């Protein structure tokens, strides 16, 4: 399946399962304080076996095609853990996951699982917004002696800031679906009217000030 077809299929699945909700008229409030016409929680797809399996297979293909040198998969906590474990199992590769910060008790681990120094790691994330939290996980893997060869994710909002952050970090990012594919699928499948596309496009240009 080519990347464009995959992007639209994944977008349709996200809308079908209500992992993504669109509400240009009554925006959501993100934890960052931003107003947003979209809310995304890809963990919802885990409750639908055929969709979960499709996403798993497509993520595995992304890794095989773009990072054939990969030796381990690391899920970004918490949303990247479940799908990351499924993908690692499919590829028969070691799995670990990265916490947002070290534990405050026990061994104080930030990385759970066995990371071998020099091991080539692909990080798996469910959602890319600015890329900040995802790249902190990459920094943790590097600090522990791993080599981050890239990152794969289910969905990206496609913010220019995220592109710049990944470029500065020197990390290649590949996502199954994106904001453009999502809005196209939303109109095609009747989730929103075409008249709402302008508001959705304006939000992505300046999400920090949209609706203020």
ABEGO torsion letter per residue (X at the ends): XBAAAAAAAAAAAAAAAGABBBBAABBBBBAAGBBBABBBBAAAAAABAAAAAAAAAAAAAAAAAABAABABBBBBOAAAAAAAAAAAAAAGBBBBBBBABBBABEAGBABBEBBBBGBBBBBBBABBBAGAAAAAAAAAAAAAGBBBAEBBBABBAGBAAAAAAAAAAGBBBBBABBAAAAAAAAAAAGABBAAAAAAAAAAAABAAABGX
